[in-house]
Amino acid sequence: MDRYIPEQPEDLTSRWLTQTLREMGHLELSGEVTSVEREILGEGEGFIGEIVRLRLSYKGGKGPDTLVAKMPRLENRAMGELIGLYERENCFYNELSRDVPIKTPNLYFSDFDRNPIRNEEEKVKGLANRTPEWLIPRVTRVALWAARRRKRRYLLLLEDLGDAKIGDQLAGTDPERCTMVLTSMARAHAALWESPALENRYWLVPLARDSRVRQSMFLDMLKTFKDRHFELFDEDFTRTISWVSENGITTIEQMHNEAPETLIHGDLRLDNLAFRGDHPIFFDWQGIRRGPAAYDVAWFLSGASDDLTTKDETEVLHSYHKALEEHGVEGYTFEALHRHYQMGLLATLQTMGVLTILDMGEGRGTEMARSWVRRLRTRLATIDLNHILDS
């Protein structure tokens, strides 16, 4: 019989938690959860997932005092289901997290409703990517409609990082912390650089596998994107948007084909990091893929700071590249990294346009999105669009 998987925070009851923590070896058989306090973590913390802190009381045994539960956010569930975000994160914690030499939250429990079609995810995305361009928007809308009708459940119980300082994407950070984060991430990139461990994992889809679908969604949402960020659309930014509208597919595919493949976080940003002293902890692995390490670097730096100068940016990139080499990566020049980083910034712009479809809520989520696009525009301003695709 299939295990019952709670779907909403109130379903995480004392009885269910007692049984689950016992079965997973985190609570003695004589122990019992007697009460659960649930705290929805702040608006804007997660666009796709609901994040809930659980404070537990016990009798007859001792388990974790607090846990963090992750489950689909119902408003944006269709998008997360469509692109497999919930399943990817569950699979990462179960299959690969121990192979990544950076700190991630400890796993207490993971489960989700299986779907045999997901085992063919890479093939399905590849097939969708070969659909004629004029048909892709219609196919995407049908796929979203179908995703909204699915009732698959997903749940993670993870270590509560409440004692650590959570990063703040809206506030941003300084170049020194940017360097600390990326040189730490370089260890993970280097550890799985062109690694056989990336193969034969249906959920670990290559970054370029759905390039045409993502481009179609970007074009479909472009008017909404412009309406939301109209104050940023000066002549230079409008030119860049037009360039991505013409070259988005080529940019992602060329970056993916040129750069060595590794494990990429896919959503590396300050809100998905915690810090204990100078040691970052990396969480929220829903966007995980196989692809160019430079995409993670671009995604992170695109929204990390209002104060990052071009000089700072170059120094951070040099520090990251040096860390790659120190951890065993050979034959990947700084010039290649810089080129792929700029391609990654353009791919980030495409993805930011696609994310317009999400309900970001009011307040912090909306403000964070605005600041991210503003910072990304600053990074994009230095790219020579006339030569970015030159081999």
C-alpha positions as CSV (number, residue, x, y, z in Angstrom):
1,M,0.0,0.0,0.0
2,D,1.3,3.5,-0.8
3,R,2.4,5.6,2.0
4,Y,0.2,8.6,2.9
5,I,2.0,11.8,2.0
6,P,0.7,15.0,3.6
7,E,-0.3,17.7,1.1
8,Q,-0.8,20.8,3.2
9,P,0.9,22.0,6.4
10,E,-2.1,21.1,8.7
11,D,-1.7,17.5,7.5
12,L,1.6,17.2,9.3
13,T,0.0,15.9,12.5
14,S,1.6,14.6,15.6
15,R,0.5,11.1,14.7
16,W,1.9,11.2,11.2
17,L,5.2,12.7,12.4
18,T,5.5,10.1,15.2
19,Q,5.2,7.2,12.7
20,T,7.5,8.7,10.1
21,L,10.3,9.8,12.5
22,R,10.2,6.3,14.1
23,E,10.4,4.6,10.7
24,M,13.3,6.8,9.5
25,G,15.2,6.1,12.7
26,H,15.0,9.7,14.1
27,L,12.8,8.8,17.1
28,E,12.9,5.8,19.4
29,L,10.0,3.3,19.1
30,S,8.9,4.3,22.6
31,G,8.9,8.0,21.7
32,E,5.9,10.0,20.6
33,V,5.4,13.5,19.1
34,T,2.9,15.2,21.4
35,S,2.5,18.5,19.7
36,V,3.3,20.4,16.5
37,E,3.6,24.1,16.0
38,R,3.6,25.1,12.4
39,E,5.2,28.4,11.1
40,I,4.9,29.3,7.4
41,L,8.3,30.9,6.6
42,G,8.1,34.4,5.1
43,E,6.4,35.4,1.9
44,G,8.8,35.5,-0.9
45,E,11.0,32.7,0.6
46,G,9.8,30.3,-2.1
47,F,7.9,30.8,-5.3
48,I,7.2,27.2,-6.1
49,G,7.3,25.4,-2.7
50,E,5.6,26.0,0.6
51,I,8.2,26.1,3.4
52,V,7.0,25.3,6.9
53,R,9.0,25.2,10.2
54,L,7.7,22.5,12.6
55,R,8.4,22.8,16.3
56,L,7.9,19.4,18.0
57,S,7.4,18.3,21.5
58,Y,7.9,14.7,22.7
59,K,7.3,12.2,25.4
60,G,9.1,8.9,25.9
61,G,11.9,9.7,23.5
62,K,13.9,12.5,21.8
63,G,13.8,13.6,18.2
64,P,14.7,16.8,16.4
65,D,13.3,19.9,18.1
66,T,12.5,21.6,14.8
67,L,12.2,20.5,11.2
68,V,11.5,22.3,7.9
69,A,8.9,20.8,5.6
70,K,8.8,21.5,1.9
71,M,5.7,20.8,-0.2
72,P,4.3,22.3,-3.4
73,R,2.9,25.8,-3.2
74,L,-0.6,25.4,-4.5
75,E,-0.7,28.7,-6.4
76,N,2.3,27.7,-8.6
77,R,2.0,24.0,-8.4
78,A,1.2,23.5,-12.1
79,M,4.5,25.1,-13.2
80,G,6.5,23.1,-10.7
81,E,4.8,19.9,-11.8
82,L,5.2,20.7,-15.5
83,I,9.0,21.0,-15.2
84,G,9.6,18.4,-12.5
85,L,10.9,20.7,-9.8
86,Y,9.5,18.8,-6.8
87,E,10.7,15.4,-8.0
88,R,14.2,16.7,-8.9
89,E,14.8,18.0,-5.4
90,N,13.5,14.8,-3.7
91,C,15.8,12.7,-6.0
92,F,18.8,15.0,-5.3
93,Y,18.6,14.5,-1.6
94,N,18.0,10.7,-2.0
95,E,20.6,10.0,-4.7
96,L,23.3,12.7,-5.0
97,S,23.5,15.0,-2.0
98,R,26.2,12.8,-0.3
99,D,28.4,13.1,-3.4
100,V,28.4,16.9,-3.3
101,P,31.3,18.2,-1.2
102,I,29.4,21.2,0.1
103,K,27.1,21.6,3.1
104,T,23.4,20.9,2.4
105,P,20.6,20.4,5.0
106,N,20.4,17.0,6.6
107,L,17.5,14.9,5.2
108,Y,15.0,13.4,7.6
109,F,12.3,12.2,5.2
110,S,11.6,12.3,1.5
111,D,8.7,10.8,-0.5
112,F,6.5,11.6,-3.5
113,D,3.9,10.0,-5.7
114,R,5.7,8.2,-8.5
115,N,4.7,8.7,-12.1
116,P,6.1,6.3,-14.8
117,I,6.0,9.1,-17.4
118,R,8.6,11.0,-15.4
119,N,11.1,8.3,-16.0
120,E,11.0,9.4,-19.6
121,E,11.4,13.1,-18.7
122,E,14.5,13.7,-20.8
123,K,12.9,12.1,-23.8
124,V,9.7,14.0,-23.4
125,K,11.5,17.3,-23.1
126,G,13.6,16.4,-26.1
127,L,10.5,15.6,-28.1
128,A,8.8,18.8,-27.1
129,N,12.0,20.7,-28.1
130,R,11.5,19.3,-31.6
131,T,8.0,20.5,-31.9
132,P,7.5,23.2,-34.7
133,E,8.0,26.6,-33.1
134,W,4.5,27.9,-34.1
135,L,3.0,25.0,-32.2
136,I,5.0,25.2,-29.0
137,P,2.9,27.9,-27.2
138,R,-0.3,25.8,-27.8
139,V,1.5,22.6,-26.6
140,T,2.8,24.5,-23.5
141,R,-0.6,25.8,-22.6
142,V,-2.1,22.3,-22.9
143,A,0.7,20.9,-20.8
144,L,0.1,23.5,-18.1
145,W,-3.6,22.7,-18.1
146,A,-2.8,19.0,-17.7
147,A,-0.3,19.8,-14.9
148,R,-3.0,21.7,-13.0
149,R,-5.2,18.6,-13.0
150,R,-2.5,16.4,-11.4
151,K,-2.7,15.7,-7.7
152,R,0.7,14.2,-7.1
153,R,2.1,14.8,-3.6
154,Y,5.7,15.6,-2.6
155,L,7.2,16.1,0.8
156,L,10.7,16.7,2.2
157,L,11.5,17.0,5.9
158,L,14.9,18.7,6.3
159,E,17.2,20.1,8.9
160,D,16.1,23.5,10.2
161,L,18.8,26.0,9.5
162,G,17.3,28.6,11.9
163,D,20.5,28.9,13.9
164,A,22.3,30.0,10.7
165,K,22.0,33.4,9.0
166,I,19.8,33.1,5.9
167,G,20.9,35.1,2.9
168,D,18.7,38.0,1.7
169,Q,18.3,38.4,-2.1
170,L,16.5,41.6,-1.7
171,A,19.1,43.2,0.5
172,G,22.0,41.8,-1.6
173,T,25.5,41.3,-0.4
174,D,29.1,42.4,-1.0
175,P,31.8,41.1,-3.4
176,E,33.6,39.2,-0.6
177,R,30.6,37.1,0.2
178,C,29.9,36.5,-3.5
179,T,33.5,35.2,-3.8
180,M,32.9,33.0,-0.7
181,V,29.7,31.5,-2.1
182,L,31.1,30.8,-5.6
183,T,34.5,29.4,-4.5
184,S,32.5,27.0,-2.3
185,M,30.2,26.1,-5.2
186,A,33.3,25.5,-7.3
187,R,34.1,22.4,-5.1
188,A,30.7,20.9,-6.1
189,H,31.2,21.8,-9.7
190,A,34.7,20.3,-9.8
191,A,33.7,17.1,-7.9
192,L,31.2,16.2,-10.7
193,W,32.9,17.8,-13.6
194,E,32.1,15.6,-16.6
195,S,31.4,12.8,-14.1
196,P,29.7,9.4,-15.0
197,A,27.6,10.0,-11.8
198,L,25.5,12.4,-13.9
199,E,24.4,9.7,-16.3
200,N,21.4,7.5,-16.3
201,R,19.4,9.7,-13.9
202,Y,16.1,10.5,-15.7
203,W,15.4,13.5,-13.4
204,L,18.8,15.2,-14.1
205,V,17.9,16.8,-17.4
206,P,20.5,18.7,-19.4
207,L,20.1,22.5,-19.4
208,A,19.6,22.8,-23.1
209,R,17.1,19.9,-23.4
210,D,14.1,22.3,-23.4
211,S,15.7,25.4,-24.9
212,R,13.0,25.9,-27.5
213,V,10.2,25.4,-25.1
214,R,11.7,28.0,-22.7
215,Q,12.3,30.4,-25.5
216,S,8.7,30.0,-26.6
217,M,7.5,30.7,-23.0
218,F,9.8,33.7,-22.8
219,L,8.3,35.2,-26.0
220,D,4.8,34.4,-24.8
221,M,5.3,36.2,-21.5
222,L,7.3,39.1,-22.9
223,K,4.5,41.6,-22.8
224,T,3.8,40.8,-19.2
225,F,7.5,41.0,-18.4
226,K,7.7,44.4,-19.9
227,D,4.6,45.6,-18.1
228,R,6.0,44.5,-14.7
229,H,9.4,46.1,-15.3
230,F,8.5,49.0,-17.6
231,E,10.7,51.5,-15.7
232,L,13.8,49.4,-16.7
233,F,13.2,49.4,-20.4
234,D,15.6,52.0,-21.7
235,E,17.2,51.8,-25.1
236,D,20.0,49.4,-24.1
237,F,17.8,47.0,-22.2
238,T,15.2,47.0,-25.0
239,R,18.0,46.1,-27.4
240,T,19.2,43.2,-25.2
241,I,15.6,41.9,-24.9
242,S,15.3,42.0,-28.7
243,W,18.6,40.1,-29.0
244,V,17.5,37.4,-26.7
245,S,14.2,37.2,-28.5
246,E,16.1,36.4,-31.7
247,N,19.0,34.3,-30.2
248,G,17.8,32.8,-27.0
249,I,17.8,29.2,-28.3
250,T,21.2,29.5,-30.0
251,T,22.7,31.0,-26.8
252,I,21.7,28.2,-24.5
253,E,22.5,25.4,-26.9
254,Q,25.9,26.9,-27.9
255,M,26.8,27.4,-24.2
256,H,25.7,23.8,-23.4
257,N,27.6,22.3,-26.3
258,E,30.9,24.3,-25.7
259,A,31.2,24.1,-21.9
260,P,32.0,20.9,-19.9
261,E,29.0,19.4,-18.2
262,T,28.7,19.2,-14.4
263,L,26.0,19.3,-11.7
264,I,24.4,22.7,-11.5
265,H,22.2,24.0,-8.7
266,G,20.0,25.9,-11.1
267,D,18.7,28.4,-8.6
268,L,21.8,29.6,-6.8
269,R,20.8,32.8,-5.1
270,L,21.1,34.4,-1.7
271,D,17.6,33.3,-0.6
272,N,18.7,29.7,-1.1
273,L,21.8,30.0,1.1
274,A,22.4,30.1,4.8
275,F,25.7,31.0,6.6
276,R,27.3,29.6,9.7
277,G,30.3,32.0,10.1
278,D,32.1,31.8,6.7
279,H,30.6,28.5,5.7
280,P,27.6,28.6,3.3
281,I,24.9,26.0,3.3
282,F,23.2,25.3,0.0
283,F,19.5,24.4,-0.1
284,D,16.5,24.5,-2.4
285,W,17.7,22.1,-5.1
286,Q,14.5,22.2,-7.2
287,G,16.2,23.7,-10.2
288,I,19.0,21.1,-10.3
289,R,20.2,20.0,-13.8
290,R,23.2,18.9,-15.8
291,G,25.0,21.7,-17.6
292,P,27.6,24.4,-17.7
293,A,28.9,25.6,-14.3
294,A,28.9,29.1,-15.6
295,Y,25.1,29.1,-15.6
296,D,25.2,28.8,-11.8
297,V,27.8,31.6,-11.6
298,A,25.7,33.9,-13.9
299,W,22.4,33.2,-12.1
300,F,24.0,34.0,-8.7
301,L,25.9,37.2,-9.7
302,S,22.9,38.4,-11.8
303,G,20.9,39.2,-8.6
304,A,23.4,39.3,-5.8
305,S,24.2,43.0,-5.4
306,D,23.5,46.5,-6.4
307,D,27.1,47.5,-5.7
308,L,29.0,44.9,-7.7
309,T,31.2,46.9,-10.2
310,T,32.6,45.4,-13.4
311,K,36.0,45.2,-11.6
312,D,34.4,43.3,-8.7
313,E,32.7,41.0,-11.2
314,T,36.0,40.2,-12.9
315,E,37.8,39.5,-9.6
316,V,35.0,37.2,-8.4
317,L,35.1,35.3,-11.7
318,H,38.9,34.9,-11.4
319,S,38.6,33.6,-7.8
320,Y,36.0,31.1,-8.9
321,H,38.1,29.9,-11.8
322,K,41.1,29.5,-9.5
323,A,39.0,27.4,-7.1
324,L,37.9,25.2,-10.0
325,E,41.6,24.5,-10.9
326,E,42.6,24.0,-7.2
327,H,39.9,21.3,-7.0
328,G,41.2,19.4,-10.1
329,V,39.5,21.0,-13.2
330,E,42.0,21.1,-16.1
331,G,41.8,22.6,-19.6
332,Y,39.1,25.1,-18.9
333,T,40.5,28.6,-19.5
334,F,39.3,31.8,-17.8
335,E,38.5,33.2,-21.2
336,A,36.1,30.2,-21.8
337,L,34.5,30.7,-18.4
338,H,34.0,34.4,-19.0
339,R,32.4,33.7,-22.4
340,H,30.1,31.1,-21.0
341,Y,29.3,33.3,-18.0
342,Q,28.0,36.1,-20.4
343,M,26.0,33.5,-22.2
344,G,24.6,32.4,-18.8
345,L,23.5,36.0,-18.1
346,L,21.6,36.1,-21.3
347,A,20.0,32.7,-20.5
348,T,19.1,34.1,-17.1
349,L,17.2,37.0,-18.7
350,Q,15.2,34.4,-20.7
351,T,14.4,32.5,-17.6
352,M,13.4,35.6,-15.7
353,G,10.9,36.4,-18.4
354,V,9.5,32.9,-18.1
355,L,9.2,33.3,-14.3
356,T,6.7,36.1,-14.9
357,I,4.1,33.4,-15.1
358,L,4.5,32.7,-11.3
359,D,2.4,34.3,-8.6
360,M,5.1,36.1,-6.6
361,G,2.6,37.4,-4.0
362,E,2.7,40.9,-2.7
363,G,5.4,42.6,-0.8
364,R,8.8,41.0,-0.6
365,G,8.4,38.5,-3.5
366,T,7.5,41.3,-6.0
367,E,10.2,43.6,-4.7
368,M,12.9,40.9,-4.9
369,A,11.9,40.2,-8.5
370,R,12.2,43.9,-9.4
371,S,15.6,44.2,-7.8
372,W,16.9,41.1,-9.5
373,V,15.9,42.3,-13.0
374,R,17.4,45.7,-12.2
375,R,20.7,44.1,-11.1
376,L,20.7,41.7,-14.1
377,R,20.3,44.6,-16.4
378,T,23.5,46.1,-15.0
379,R,25.4,42.9,-15.6
380,L,24.1,42.6,-19.1
381,A,25.1,46.2,-20.1
382,T,28.8,45.2,-20.5
383,I,28.2,42.4,-23.0
384,D,29.1,42.9,-26.6
385,L,26.1,41.3,-28.3
386,N,27.7,41.6,-31.7
387,H,30.3,39.0,-30.8
388,I,28.9,36.9,-28.0
389,L,28.1,34.0,-30.3
390,D,31.4,34.1,-32.2
391,S,33.2,30.8,-31.9
